[in-house]
Amino acid sequence: MTSSLLSYPEPGADIAPQRIASSIDAEHQWRSPRAHQAQPHRQRGDVQVSRWTRNITTPLEVVSHGNGSDHCIGLALKCVSLTFNHAGRRLMQGRVTAGVVQVTAPAVSVSAVFESSVDVLHLFASQQVLAECYEDLFQQPHAGDIVLGDPKLVRDAALDRLGQALVVSQTSDAALGKVFTESVSLAIVSRIVARQFTASNAQNREAAALPQWRMNRVIEYIDAHLAESIGLADIAASAGLTRMHFAAQFRRATGLRPHEYLLRRRIEHAQQLLLSSKHNVFDVALSCGFRSQAHFTTVFKRFVGETPCCWRTKANGAR
């Protein structure tokens, strides 16, 4: 049902358990990392990190009944088309951009129907971790358990950067990898806690963000014209705004400049073509709006970490 193009090293057997695992588990079941499957009721003072990837584009319905003690933080590493239900209520139906975050409280059931390939990071944070983050942020303990109660999907550029850093970092030093993973994971949880308890500031920042209905128009326009030369004026016009108003509102809504978002979508489309067609790299580049194979290769390597040829070979081998 799931597959991963990356391999994840197991934690060293000689390293004692500490605050966080030294690797990212590959989930074989959505929102259910191996540690939770083995000991679903254990109390942990750590952040369990796992990654769920799926390269198949046929629709897939998944369900999670929630962990009894941990909050689950889901962070999209790439754009994905889905329907997402939280506690029986539909929260989202459509395309979600990379960097979108959703937090589910303990013991809350969620379900989703994925209609595209998926790459999502899940962090499971215990009460002990949430309490430590809160006290570190506000210099006083929180009275009672912390419940991150807002389940809506939000886009946070800082969380996007932290998530990307977490999954692309590579090191041969197990101890150093452990420290890095622990630090970045705690930074993600800390920012989630800060958003929860400084909601008024967050709402003020989001007030001038591009509305979702305009964002939907922009996404539809970009997806329909990926092979063409698209300018800022074209994208702004699809949202019914001038270039100046659009650029500022788009960045506040997504954390990305329009050009950066366009490049991401072109690379994601290129990955789909590389997997699903026999076109050569040059033809794929042209189909995704790049005017030369050299430019396409440079941008592809920047986002994916490998050249298109190498990535295609590994992806086909994994499938």
C-alpha positions as CSV (number, residue, x, y, z in Angstrom):
1,M,0.0,0.0,0.0
2,T,2.9,2.3,0.7
3,S,6.4,2.7,-0.6
4,S,9.3,4.9,0.1
5,L,12.1,6.1,-2.2
6,L,14.4,6.7,0.8
7,S,15.9,4.3,3.3
8,Y,16.0,5.2,6.9
9,P,18.9,4.0,9.1
10,E,18.0,2.2,12.3
11,P,19.1,3.8,15.6
12,G,22.4,2.4,16.8
13,A,22.0,-0.5,19.2
14,D,24.7,0.8,21.5
15,I,23.0,4.2,21.9
16,A,20.8,4.5,25.0
17,P,17.2,5.8,24.5
18,Q,17.1,9.6,25.0
19,R,14.7,12.3,24.2
20,I,14.3,11.5,20.5
21,A,15.1,8.7,18.1
22,S,18.1,9.1,15.9
23,S,16.2,8.3,12.7
24,I,12.9,8.9,11.0
25,D,10.8,5.8,10.8
26,A,9.1,4.9,7.5
27,E,5.4,4.3,8.2
28,H,3.9,1.3,6.7
29,Q,0.5,2.3,8.2
30,W,-0.6,5.9,8.1
31,R,0.1,7.7,11.4
32,S,1.3,4.5,13.0
33,P,5.1,4.4,13.4
34,R,6.8,1.2,14.6
35,A,7.3,2.4,18.1
36,H,3.6,3.0,18.6
37,Q,2.7,-0.4,17.0
38,A,5.1,-2.2,19.4
39,Q,4.1,-0.3,22.6
40,P,0.9,1.7,21.9
41,H,0.3,2.7,25.6
42,R,3.8,3.5,26.8
43,Q,4.4,7.0,28.2
44,R,7.3,8.7,26.5
45,G,9.3,11.9,27.1
46,D,10.3,12.1,23.5
47,V,9.1,13.1,20.1
48,Q,8.6,10.2,17.8
49,V,9.2,11.1,14.2
50,S,8.0,9.1,11.2
51,R,7.4,9.7,7.5
52,W,4.7,8.3,5.2
53,T,5.3,8.3,1.5
54,R,3.2,6.9,-1.3
55,N,4.1,7.3,-5.0
56,I,1.0,5.6,-6.4
57,T,-1.6,8.1,-7.7
58,T,-4.7,5.9,-7.4
59,P,-7.1,7.1,-4.6
60,L,-6.5,5.6,-1.1
61,E,-8.6,5.9,2.0
62,V,-6.8,5.7,5.4
63,V,-8.1,5.9,8.9
64,S,-6.4,6.6,12.3
65,H,-8.1,6.4,15.6
66,G,-5.4,8.4,17.3
67,N,-2.8,7.7,19.9
68,G,-4.0,7.7,23.5
69,S,-1.4,10.0,24.9
70,D,0.3,11.9,22.1
71,H,-0.6,14.8,19.8
72,C,0.1,14.0,16.2
73,I,1.6,16.9,14.1
74,G,1.3,16.2,10.4
75,L,3.5,18.3,8.1
76,A,3.1,18.0,4.3
77,L,6.5,17.8,2.5
78,K,4.9,18.2,-0.9
79,C,1.6,19.3,-2.5
80,V,-1.1,16.7,-2.2
81,S,-4.7,16.4,-3.2
82,L,-6.9,14.9,-0.5
83,T,-10.1,14.9,1.5
84,F,-9.4,15.2,5.3
85,N,-11.9,14.5,8.1
86,H,-11.3,15.3,11.7
87,A,-13.6,13.7,14.4
88,G,-16.2,13.1,11.8
89,R,-16.1,16.6,10.3
90,R,-14.6,17.5,7.0
91,L,-11.8,20.0,7.3
92,M,-10.4,20.0,3.8
93,Q,-11.2,18.8,0.3
94,G,-8.8,19.8,-2.5
95,R,-5.1,20.5,-3.0
96,V,-2.9,21.2,0.0
97,T,0.5,23.0,-0.5
98,A,3.8,21.9,0.9
99,G,4.4,23.2,4.4
100,V,0.7,22.8,5.6
101,V,0.5,21.6,9.1
102,Q,-2.4,19.9,11.0
103,V,-2.4,19.0,14.7
104,T,-4.6,16.2,16.1
105,A,-5.1,15.8,19.8
106,P,-4.8,12.4,21.5
107,A,-7.5,9.8,21.0
108,V,-9.2,11.8,18.1
109,S,-10.1,9.8,15.0
110,V,-9.1,11.2,11.6
111,S,-9.5,9.9,8.1
112,A,-8.3,10.9,4.7
113,V,-8.7,10.0,1.0
114,F,-5.4,10.7,-0.9
115,E,-5.9,11.3,-4.6
116,S,-2.2,11.9,-5.5
117,S,1.2,10.9,-4.4
118,V,2.0,11.7,-0.8
119,D,5.0,12.7,1.3
120,V,4.1,13.7,4.9
121,L,6.1,14.0,8.1
122,H,4.4,13.0,11.4
123,L,5.6,14.0,14.9
124,F,4.1,12.4,18.0
125,A,4.5,14.7,21.0
126,S,3.8,13.6,24.6
127,Q,2.5,15.8,27.4
128,Q,6.0,15.9,28.9
129,V,7.4,17.4,25.7
130,L,4.5,19.9,25.4
131,A,4.9,21.0,29.0
132,E,8.7,21.5,28.6
133,C,8.2,23.5,25.4
134,Y,5.5,25.7,27.1
135,E,7.7,26.3,30.2
136,D,10.6,27.2,28.0
137,L,8.5,29.7,26.0
138,F,6.7,31.4,28.8
139,Q,9.0,30.8,31.7
140,Q,6.3,29.2,33.8
141,P,4.6,25.8,34.0
142,H,1.2,25.3,32.4
143,A,-1.7,24.4,34.7
144,G,-2.9,21.0,33.7
145,D,-2.5,19.1,30.5
146,I,-1.9,21.0,27.3
147,V,-4.4,20.3,24.5
148,L,-3.6,21.8,21.1
149,G,-7.3,22.1,20.2
150,D,-7.3,23.8,16.8
151,P,-7.3,21.1,14.1
152,K,-7.5,23.4,11.1
153,L,-4.9,23.1,8.4
154,V,-2.4,26.0,8.4
155,R,0.6,27.1,6.4
156,D,3.7,28.1,8.3
157,A,6.9,28.9,6.4
158,A,9.1,28.3,9.4
159,L,7.6,24.9,10.1
160,D,8.0,24.1,6.4
161,R,11.8,24.9,6.5
162,L,12.2,22.9,9.8
163,G,10.5,19.9,8.3
164,Q,12.5,20.0,5.1
165,A,15.7,20.3,7.1
166,L,14.7,17.3,9.2
167,V,14.2,15.0,6.3
168,V,17.1,16.1,4.0
169,S,19.8,16.2,6.7
170,Q,22.3,13.3,6.4
171,T,25.2,12.5,8.7
172,S,27.5,9.6,9.3
173,D,27.9,10.5,13.0
174,A,25.0,8.8,14.8
175,A,25.4,11.0,17.9
176,L,25.4,14.2,15.9
177,G,22.3,13.0,13.9
178,K,20.5,12.3,17.2
179,V,21.2,15.9,18.5
180,F,20.2,17.4,15.2
181,T,16.9,15.5,15.0
182,E,16.1,16.2,18.6
183,S,16.7,19.9,18.2
184,V,14.7,20.4,15.0
185,S,11.8,18.2,16.2
186,L,11.6,20.2,19.5
187,A,11.7,23.4,17.5
188,I,8.7,22.2,15.5
189,V,6.7,21.3,18.6
190,S,7.7,24.5,20.3
191,R,6.5,26.6,17.4
192,I,3.2,24.7,17.4
193,V,2.8,25.4,21.1
194,A,3.6,29.1,20.5
195,R,1.0,29.4,17.8
196,Q,-1.6,27.9,20.1
197,F,-1.0,30.3,23.0
198,T,-0.4,33.4,20.9
199,A,-3.5,32.9,18.7
200,S,-4.4,36.6,18.5
201,N,-1.0,37.5,17.0
202,A,-1.3,34.7,14.5
203,Q,-4.8,35.8,13.5
204,N,-3.6,39.4,13.0
205,R,-0.8,38.1,10.7
206,E,-3.2,35.9,8.7
207,A,-5.9,38.6,8.3
208,A,-4.2,39.9,5.2
209,A,-3.3,36.5,3.7
210,L,-4.7,35.5,0.3
211,P,-8.3,34.0,0.9
212,Q,-8.7,30.3,0.2
213,W,-11.1,30.9,-2.7
214,R,-8.5,33.1,-4.4
215,M,-5.8,30.5,-3.6
216,N,-7.8,27.8,-5.2
217,R,-8.1,29.8,-8.4
218,V,-4.3,30.4,-8.4
219,I,-3.6,26.7,-7.9
220,E,-5.9,25.7,-10.7
221,Y,-4.4,28.3,-13.0
222,I,-0.8,27.2,-12.3
223,D,-1.6,23.5,-12.7
224,A,-3.3,24.2,-16.0
225,H,-0.4,26.2,-17.4
226,L,2.7,24.5,-16.1
227,A,4.1,24.0,-19.6
228,E,3.7,27.6,-20.5
229,S,5.7,30.8,-19.7
230,I,3.8,32.1,-16.7
231,G,4.4,35.6,-15.3
232,L,3.5,37.2,-12.0
233,A,0.8,39.3,-13.8
234,D,-0.8,36.2,-15.2
235,I,-1.0,34.5,-11.8
236,A,-2.2,37.7,-10.1
237,A,-4.9,38.1,-12.7
238,S,-6.2,34.5,-12.1
239,A,-6.8,35.7,-8.5
240,G,-8.4,39.0,-9.6
241,L,-5.6,41.1,-8.0
242,T,-2.9,43.4,-9.1
243,R,0.7,42.1,-8.9
244,M,1.6,44.1,-5.8
245,H,-1.4,43.1,-3.8
246,F,-1.2,39.5,-5.0
247,A,2.5,38.9,-4.2
248,A,2.2,40.1,-0.6
249,Q,-1.0,38.2,0.1
250,F,0.3,35.0,-1.5
251,R,3.5,35.0,0.5
252,R,1.6,35.6,3.7
253,A,-0.8,32.7,2.9
254,T,1.9,30.2,1.8
255,G,5.3,31.5,3.1
256,L,6.6,31.3,-0.5
257,R,7.1,33.8,-3.3
258,P,4.9,33.0,-6.3
259,H,7.9,32.1,-8.4
260,E,9.2,29.6,-5.8
261,Y,5.8,27.9,-5.6
262,L,5.6,27.7,-9.4
263,L,9.0,26.0,-9.5
264,R,7.9,23.5,-6.8
265,R,4.8,22.6,-8.8
266,R,6.8,22.1,-12.0
267,I,9.2,19.8,-10.2
268,E,6.4,17.8,-8.7
269,H,4.8,17.5,-12.1
270,A,8.1,16.4,-13.6
271,Q,8.4,13.7,-11.0
272,Q,5.0,12.3,-12.0
273,L,6.0,12.3,-15.6
274,L,9.3,10.7,-15.0
275,L,7.5,7.9,-13.1
276,S,4.5,7.5,-15.4
277,S,5.9,8.0,-18.9
278,K,8.8,6.9,-21.0
279,H,9.6,10.5,-22.1
280,N,13.3,11.5,-22.0
281,V,14.5,14.1,-19.6
282,F,14.5,16.9,-22.2
283,D,10.8,16.2,-23.2
284,V,9.8,16.2,-19.5
285,A,11.6,19.5,-19.0
286,L,9.7,21.1,-21.9
287,S,6.4,19.6,-20.6
288,C,7.0,21.3,-17.2
289,G,7.8,24.8,-18.5
290,F,11.6,24.6,-18.6
291,R,13.3,25.9,-21.7
292,S,16.5,23.9,-21.3
293,Q,17.5,20.5,-19.9
294,A,20.4,22.2,-18.0
295,H,18.1,24.6,-16.1
296,F,15.6,21.8,-15.4
297,T,18.4,19.6,-14.0
298,T,19.7,22.4,-11.8
299,V,16.3,23.2,-10.3
300,F,15.3,19.5,-10.0
301,K,18.5,18.8,-8.0
302,R,17.9,21.8,-5.8
303,F,14.5,20.5,-4.8
304,V,14.9,16.8,-4.9
305,G,18.6,16.4,-4.1
306,E,19.4,14.3,-7.2
307,T,19.5,14.7,-11.0
308,P,16.3,13.6,-12.9
309,C,18.0,10.6,-14.3
310,C,19.3,9.3,-11.0
311,W,16.0,10.0,-9.3
312,R,14.0,8.1,-12.0
313,T,16.3,5.1,-11.8
314,K,16.0,4.9,-8.0
315,A,12.3,5.5,-8.1
316,N,11.6,2.8,-10.6
317,G,13.8,0.4,-8.7
318,A,11.9,1.1,-5.5
319,R,8.6,0.5,-7.2
